């Protein structure tokens, strides 16, 4: 919804978040993900007040189930992003 299938920040909600959704395929983002695994994922989810992604989705009519992030959720997300971004061109 935000990053788009190409991971370049081209999804339908890309320009509706503040800050706008970044391109995850840039060399700079790939380097940060490599250098600081997990930190990037958690900072994206938690920045700036712990509600950026859920708030953006809610404000745009996307219904979210109530849940709490677990350590395993962060690990799974980091593994997913690392794999997807490594393959992105």
C-alpha positions in Angstrom: 0.0 0.0 0.0 2.8 2.4 0.7 6.1 1.2 -0.8 4.4 -0.5 -3.8 5.2 -3.8 -5.4 8.4 -2.3 -6.8 9.5 -1.1 -3.2 10.2 2.3 -4.7 7.5 4.2 -2.7 5.0 4.1 -5.5 2.0 2.6 -3.7 -1.4 4.3 -3.4 -0.6 5.7 0.1 3.1 6.6 -0.6 2.5 10.4 -0.7 -0.1 10.3 2.1 2.3 9.6 4.9 4.4 12.2 6.6 7.3 11.8 5.9 6.5 10.4 2.4 7.2 6.7 1.9 10.9 6.1 0.9 12.3 4.2 -2.0 13.6 1.0 -0.4 15.7 0.1 -3.4 18.2 2.9 -3.2 21.9 2.1 -2.4 21.7 4.3 0.7 18.7 2.4 2.2 20.2 -1.0 1.3 23.4 0.0 3.1 21.5 1.2 6.2 19.5 -2.0 6.3 22.7 -4.0 6.0 24.6 -2.0 8.6 21.8 -1.7 11.1 19.4 -4.6 10.7 16.4 -4.4 12.9 17.1 -0.8 13.8 15.8 0.4 10.4 12.7 -1.8 10.7 11.8 -0.7 14.2 12.5 3.0 13.5 10.3 2.9 10.5 7.5 1.3 12.4 7.9 3.4 15.6 8.9 6.8 14.2 8.1 9.4 15.3 5.6 8.5 18.0 5.0 4.7 17.6 2.0 5.2 15.4 3.2 6.4 11.9 2.3 3.4 9.8 -0.9 2.4 11.7 -2.1 6.1 11.7 -1.4 6.5 8.0 -3.4 3.4 7.2 -6.3 4.3 9.5 -6.5 7.8 8.1 -6.8 6.3 4.6 -9.6 3.9 5.4 -7.4 0.7 5.9 -8.8 -1.3 8.8 -6.2 -2.8 11.1 -6.7 -5.6 13.6 -5.8 -4.9 17.1 -2.4 -6.5 17.9 0.9 -5.8 19.5 4.2 -6.1 17.7 6.3 -8.9 19.1 10.1 -9.4 18.9 9.5 -12.2 16.3 7.3 -9.8 14.2 10.3 -7.4 14.0 12.6 -10.3 13.1 10.3 -11.6 10.4 9.8 -8.1 9.0 13.5 -7.5 8.9 14.2 -10.9 7.2 11.5 -10.2 4.7 12.8 -6.6 3.9 16.4 -7.8 3.7 15.4 -10.5 1.2 13.1 -8.3 -0.9 15.5 -5.4 -1.0 18.5 -7.5 -1.9 16.6 -8.8 -5.0 15.2 -5.3 -6.0 16.8 -3.7 -9.0 
